Amino acid sequence: MLANIKETHPFVYRYFSSVADGEQHFRRIREIDHYWETFSQDNVPLVVLDGSELPGYATFSGDFDIIYAGGTLGLLHAAVMGSVYRRSIVLIDSHTPGRSTRDWNISRGELDALCRTGLLTEEEIEECIVCRYKTGWAEFFVDNGRQRRLYLDNVLDCAVDADRLLGKALDKLLGNPECRVYGGTTFKKLYRFDDYVVAEVVGADGQTLYCRAKVFVDAMGVLSPVAMQLNDGDPHTHVCPTVGTISTGLEGVDHEIGEILVSTEPADMSAGSGRQLIWEGFPAGNGKYTTYLFFYDAVDSDNDKSLLGLFEAYFRKLPDYKKPGEDFAIERPVYGIIPAYFHDGFGCTRVIADDRILMLGDAATLGSPLTFCGFGSMVRNLERLTDGLQRALGEDQLSAERLGTISAYEPNVAAMANLMKYMCYNKATDSPNFVNELMNEVMIVLDELPVRYREAMFRDTLQFSDMMTIGVNVALKYPEVLWVTALKLGLGGSLGMIKNFVGWAFSPSR
Ligand SMILES: Cc1cc2nc3c(=O)[nH]c(=O)nc-3n(C[C@H](O)[C@H](O)[C@H](O)COP(=O)(O)OP(=O)(O)OC[C@H]3O[C@@H](n4cnc5c(N)ncnc54)[C@H](O)[C@@H]3O)c2cc1C
């Protein structure tokens, strides 16, 4: 398979050939890229069906309180439900549960939420932190003499070993003898009855199994066919394709500093009508360093969003960001498509639950559309998300309406979709360096305001009044943003922004 791209993607071929499991990663990337071929197709596959369609020959291989499909963030939630609330659970994942294609950064204080749920102790959390850095910064490419590096302390300053954290969650879950975990097992269909659901899954050996439970949790991430169906083929409005490596041997890296957002050039026009590429770099402990390349984009743009194409750009452009030295070696590639949703209304306008179905993580697409910290969002909301499901199960109230209240929807986070739209380069309305120039002015404004503003913005905890202060200051420094808004967002987008901001202003958490 990898050999097939030797001519078309020479950098990916060369570097992936040098990585342990390179072929396996390549296949996973192709699987994710296949998503774009199915996205928004006219005939959305129907995977949630009425119970009457369950084949008559189906026999149940188990009866549980909860079925989870998806073993990344789903595993964190399941571990609390299984080990703290002692619910019986079956969790399936088409790959290896608890093995992620990424690592996570988070602010140290946020991890305490894992203790509050009773899932992990302080010591166990510390064991998952592979690195802490002194400070971080963000900087955008401008050549107008105004470039400002914004320093950020105590923000996304912990690198977490995702697999180690999920491994601990898996151990806790399996500590309850009534819980089962199946890897290599793919969700196919869900049959819904009045009192229960039945999931049809195909195991690693090709056998079809049927599991019965009170409620189904969809944690299948951006690829979720359940979220696709329940949102009529439009589960996301925007995406952030992200690729990178955890490596050693890069020149000029500082192992005590995180580089949170960095751009090195104007919008790249080589893969469609334009995308503003952004780098991120941070130490990953033991001399390793993580570098990401990503861009914000609307799902319906004509840009190439394939991870394969982005990986080729990553390896080609990496020397402009961090030069690979003679001993450069990749420990593993990291990648994924992070989804975002613009809620066109005063509150949550996306389907995130249905009768006996609850979506979590990227399947629910409620993480910040600006910082794309889906792990952070899950951790921040884990107590509420688990306690809410425990209560709903206890009261046997598993309607769409009730489950819809158990969500990670945060009005301040949702409103960030409006800011994210400015990060999506649009050839029709933007000059090639528009995104960088605007973001540089935002950095200047944040640098001149008290530090709590920048901390809140990058930790997804911005209050309404803070946002207004930042917005007014940016408009004063960079008035072009006002007429660009009308062009870039259009009438519908501008009205949508007003609705979001009104909803946020009147929300209890403003
Ligand atoms: C490169 C990268 C870096 C990131 N860095 C950060 C960060 O620093 N901080 C942060 O907070 N967030 C970060 N994020 C975002 C965060 O990783 C995601 O929000 C999070 O992983 C979402 O988890 P999830 O479980 O919802 O989805 P996923 O991680 O996509 O997991 C979904 C799971 O479902 C399984 N699955 C899919 N389809 C099926 C099926 N049909 N049947 C059975 N199983 C199925 C998959 O195998 C997978 O294991 C990053 C994302 C990427 C891509």
The ligand as a Tripos MOL2 file, in Angstrom:
@<TRIPOS>MOLECULE
LIG
   53    58     1     0     0
SMALL
NO_CHARGES

@<TRIPOS>ATOM
      1 C1         -3.3830   15.5200   16.0440 C.3       1 LIG1
      2 C2         -4.3600   15.9560   17.0710 C.ar      1 LIG1
      3 C3         -3.9270   16.5910   18.2250 C.ar      1 LIG1
      4 C4         -4.8420   16.9750   19.2040 C.ar      1 LIG1
      5 N1         -4.3810   17.6210   20.3320 N.ar      1 LIG1
      6 C5         -5.2680   17.9520   21.2980 C.ar      1 LIG1
      7 C6         -4.8000   18.5640   22.5050 C.ar      1 LIG1
      8 O1         -3.6090   18.8500   22.6450 O.2       1 LIG1
      9 N2         -5.7020   18.8370   23.4820 N.ar      1 LIG1
     10 C7         -7.0290   18.5520   23.3460 C.ar      1 LIG1
     11 O2         -7.7980   18.7920   24.2740 O.2       1 LIG1
     12 N3         -7.5030   17.9910   22.2080 N.ar      1 LIG1
     13 C8         -6.6520   17.6910   21.1920 C.ar      1 LIG1
     14 N4         -7.1090   17.1150   20.0390 N.ar      1 LIG1
     15 C9         -8.5480   16.8320   19.9070 C.3       1 LIG1
     16 C10        -8.8680   15.5130   20.5750 C.3       1 LIG1
     17 O3         -7.8550   14.5940   20.3150 O.3       1 LIG1
     18 C11       -10.1880   14.9710   20.0780 C.3       1 LIG1
     19 O4        -11.1910   15.9060   20.3570 O.3       1 LIG1
     20 C12       -10.4880   13.6270   20.7260 C.3       1 LIG1
     21 O5         -9.5350   12.6610   20.3670 O.3       1 LIG1
     22 C13       -11.8520   13.1280   20.3130 C.3       1 LIG1
     23 O6        -12.0250   11.8600   20.8590 O.3       1 LIG1
     24 P1        -13.2260   10.9360   20.4330 P.3       1 LIG1
     25 O7        -13.1480    9.7400   21.2750 O.co2     1 LIG1
     26 O8        -14.4670   11.7140   20.4280 O.co2     1 LIG1
     27 O9        -12.9170   10.5970   18.8980 O.3       1 LIG1
     28 P2        -11.6750    9.7880   18.3120 P.3       1 LIG1
     29 O10       -10.4180   10.1820   18.9970 O.co2     1 LIG1
     30 O11       -11.7550    9.9920   16.8410 O.co2     1 LIG1
     31 O12       -11.9890    8.2760   18.6610 O.3       1 LIG1
     32 C14       -13.0720    7.6310   18.0600 C.3       1 LIG1
     33 C15       -12.9100    6.1560   18.2630 C.3       1 LIG1
     34 O13       -14.0270    5.5220   17.6700 O.3       1 LIG1
     35 C16       -13.5920    4.3830   16.9500 C.3       1 LIG1
     36 N5        -14.5560    4.1350   15.8790 N.ar      1 LIG1
     37 C17       -14.8330    4.9050   14.8070 C.ar      1 LIG1
     38 N6        -15.7870    4.3310   14.0550 N.ar      1 LIG1
     39 C18       -16.1330    3.1780   14.6700 C.ar      1 LIG1
     40 C19       -17.0780    2.1370   14.3920 C.ar      1 LIG1
     41 N7        -17.8690    2.1750   13.3120 N.pl3     1 LIG1
     42 N8        -17.1570    1.1020   15.2550 N.ar      1 LIG1
     43 C20       -16.3810    1.0390   16.3640 C.ar      1 LIG1
     44 N9        -15.4690    1.9900   16.6660 N.ar      1 LIG1
     45 C21       -15.3520    3.0580   15.8350 C.ar      1 LIG1
     46 C22       -12.2030    4.7600   16.4420 C.3       1 LIG1
     47 O14       -11.4200    3.6080   16.1860 O.3       1 LIG1
     48 C23       -11.6660    5.5980   17.5950 C.3       1 LIG1
     49 O15       -10.9430    4.8300   18.5160 O.3       1 LIG1
     50 C24        -6.2080   16.7290   19.0250 C.ar      1 LIG1
     51 C25        -6.6490   16.0820   17.8620 C.ar      1 LIG1
     52 C26        -5.7410   15.7180   16.8940 C.ar      1 LIG1
     53 C27        -6.2330   15.0660   15.6360 C.3       1 LIG1
@<TRIPOS>BOND
     1     1     2 1
     2     2     3 ar
     3     2    52 ar
     4     3     4 ar
     5     4     5 ar
     6     4    50 ar
     7     5     6 ar
     8     6     7 ar
     9     6    13 1
    10     7     8 2
    11     7     9 ar
    12     9    10 ar
    13    10    11 2
    14    10    12 ar
    15    12    13 ar
    16    13    14 ar
    17    14    15 1
    18    14    50 ar
    19    15    16 1
    20    16    17 1
    21    16    18 1
    22    18    19 1
    23    18    20 1
    24    20    21 1
    25    20    22 1
    26    22    23 1
    27    23    24 1
    28    24    25 2
    29    24    26 1
    30    24    27 1
    31    27    28 1
    32    28    29 2
    33    28    30 1
    34    28    31 1
    35    31    32 1
    36    32    33 1
    37    33    34 1
    38    33    48 1
    39    34    35 1
    40    35    36 1
    41    35    46 1
    42    36    37 ar
    43    36    45 ar
    44    37    38 ar
    45    38    39 ar
    46    39    40 ar
    47    39    45 ar
    48    40    41 1
    49    40    42 ar
    50    42    43 ar
    51    43    44 ar
    52    44    45 ar
    53    46    47 1
    54    46    48 1
    55    48    49 1
    56    50    51 ar
    57    51    52 ar
    58    52    53 1
@<TRIPOS>SUBSTRUCTURE
     1 LIG1         1 GROUP 0 **** ****
